[in-house]
């Protein structure tokens, strides 16, 4: 994997996490104003597909769903899963061939 590929993946990761943070923000605003909410299943799915850091940041900074179980535990498990995946890809580089090279 070249440096250009790493930068592309990092920018994609950043964009996804900013999007997820924004969606959590909109859900928090909807909660405050009694409007239609985004389902917990959708919020967790967005975290699972790569937005876990944005989800956790929104949860902590916006105080959104901080006491809601099992949401909190599932989000923590997703964050741990992503950390483990990144560690494996960093320390076992021959597995990085499984990632698409061009997106």
C-alpha positions in Angstrom: 0.0 0.0 0.0 1.5 3.3 -1.1 1.4 6.6 0.8 -1.2 7.9 -1.6 -3.4 4.9 -0.8 -3.0 5.5 2.9 -3.9 9.2 2.5 -7.0 8.3 0.4 -8.1 5.9 3.1 -7.4 8.4 5.9 -9.5 11.1 4.1 -12.3 8.7 3.4 -12.2 7.7 7.1 -12.2 11.4 8.2 -15.1 12.2 5.9 -17.2 9.3 7.1 -16.6 10.2 10.7 -17.5 13.8 10.2 -20.7 12.6 8.5 -21.6 10.3 11.4 -20.8 13.1 13.9 -23.2 15.4 11.9 -25.9 12.8 11.9 -25.6 12.3 15.7 -25.8 16.1 16.0 -29.0 16.2 13.9 -30.5 13.4 16.0 -29.6 15.3 19.2 -31.3 18.4 17.8 -34.4 16.4 16.9 -34.4 15.0 20.4 -34.3 18.5 21.9 -37.1 19.8 19.7 -39.4 16.8 19.8 -39.0 16.0 16.1 -38.6 12.7 14.3 -35.5 10.8 15.4 -33.0 8.6 13.8 -33.2 5.0 14.9 -30.6 3.5 17.3 -30.1 0.7 14.8 -29.2 3.3 12.1 -26.8 5.2 14.4 -25.1 1.9 15.4 -24.9 0.8 11.8 -23.2 4.1 10.8 -20.7 3.5 13.6 -20.1 -0.1 12.5 -19.3 0.8 8.8 -16.4 3.0 10.0 -17.9 6.0 11.8 -17.2 4.8 15.4 -14.8 7.6 16.3 -17.3 10.2 15.0 -20.1 8.4 16.9 -18.1 8.3 20.2 -17.0 11.9 19.8 -20.6 13.0 19.3 -21.8 10.9 22.2 -19.3 12.5 24.5 -19.3 16.1 23.2 -23.0 16.4 22.6 -24.0 14.2 25.7 -26.1 12.1 23.3 -27.2 8.6 24.4 -24.6 8.5 27.2 -26.9 6.6 29.6 -28.8 4.5 27.1 -28.0 0.8 27.4 -27.3 -1.4 25.5 -26.5 1.4 23.0 -23.5 2.5 25.0 -22.1 -1.0 25.3 -22.6 -1.9 21.6 -20.9 1.4 20.5 -18.0 0.6 22.8 -17.7 -2.9 21.3 -17.7 -1.4 17.8 -14.9 1.0 18.7 -12.9 -1.9 20.2 -13.5 -4.0 17.0 -12.3 -1.1 14.8 -9.2 -0.6 17.0 -8.4 -4.3 16.7 -8.9 -4.2 12.9 -6.5 -1.2 12.6 -3.9 -2.9 14.8 -4.1 -6.1 12.7 -3.7 -4.2 9.5 -0.8 -2.2 10.9 1.1 -5.1 12.4 0.3 -7.7 9.7 0.8 -5.8 6.5 0.5 -8.8 4.2 -3.3 -8.8 5.1 -3.7 -5.3 3.7 -4.0 -6.8 0.2 -7.6 -7.6 1.2 -8.4 -3.9 1.0 -9.5 -2.5 -2.3 -6.6 -0.5 -3.8 -8.8 2.0 -5.8 -12.1 3.4 -4.7 
